[in-house]
Amino acid sequence: MDSREAAMHIERLIKFALKKGLIEELDVIPSRNALMDLFKIEKPYEGEVSEEELESPSPILNKLLDYAVQIGLIEDTVTYRDLMDARIMGLLMPRESEVVKKFNTIASEKGIEKATEYFYKLSQASNYIRMDRTSQNLYWRTPTEYGSLEITINLSKPEKDPKEIEAAKKIPQSGYPKCLLCIENVGFAGNLNHPARQNLRIIPVKVAGEQWYFQYSPYVYYNEHCILLHESHIPMKISEKTFVRLFDFIEQFPHYFMGSNGDLPIVGGSILSHEHFQGG
């Protein structure tokens, strides 16, 4: 692939971002320039770019990631490609304050369900929710005496290359962010030990008088799989307050359910070091 073809894929991505509401018309030129700078391209594509109906930016991103490998920007591994695609989409994202403002405006004018619909679509369009991978998950239902039970096998989380695992050992641990659920992940560039989050946005929510944040899971197990996380890095703990928090949330988001994985290892949540709930 030459730089002209790569520039054409940049135009495809900009058109996708416009159509999905990630950027507006006035953002096109600075977005193009930022992407050209990232890929060391000196001249934009001047030809016609056909209209496309894409649900995910993945087909375009894969072309740009191949080019990034070709010109030596990244190594050709799953982790390096994931770090780069978040970096690319981060250049096309509205700021955190803009997302929160729009979410709150929609919620006040059209209702909370429309607000979460906007936020879910944004999280998909930004490639934060990896729809290309979650489509690989296996689902089936089985009848039980308690009702229909849905069983899911998650095949979407990427496996690390052995070379990456070895390289990750040599990277000093900064301890920032402290975990995958800390609010400091928003906009974080990531590294071999921590996924990139330039395309992550979160919504502040007051729950039981405390500051919490609402986001979606990048590897959804079910429809609109969301996470409610505490503003502070405090360990999970099931208590009477747990139920106060859960009921307060569903009063504000009545179209969602919310629950706790539990605060026990193995049978509980996978990140016990940070207080959070999951719903959808």
Secondary structure, DSSP 8 states (H G I E B T S, - for coil): --HHHHHHHHHHHHHHHHHTTSS-GGGHHHHHHHHHHHTT--S---S-------SSSHHHHHHHHHHHHHTTSS-SSHHHHHHHHHHHHHTT---HHHHHHHHHHHHHHH-HHHHHHHHHHHHHHTTSS-HHHHTT-EEEEEEETTEEEEEEE---S----HHHHHHHHTS-----SSSTTSGGGTT---BTTB---TT---EEEEETTEEEEEEE-SS-SSTT-EEEEESS------SHHHHHHHHHHHHHSTT--EE---SSTTTS-S-TTS-EEEE-
